[in-house]
Amino acid sequence: MKSLTTLAIVAALLVLVGCNTVKGVGQDLQKAGSSIEDAAKK
């Protein structure tokens, strides 16, 4: 579980680095949150 959390944080940081706008950051965070939520359900 600890490695999954670390992986999710690293992925989120990489996504944030690639964003240029506040709107883009919000969309990317929403997608990352959905991915984490889906992984937790499995």
Residue pairs with C-beta under 8 A, 6 or more apart in sequence:
4 39
8 32
8 35
8 36
8 39
11 32
11 35
12 29
12 32
15 28
15 29
15 31
15 32
16 25
16 28
16 29
18 28
19 25
19 28
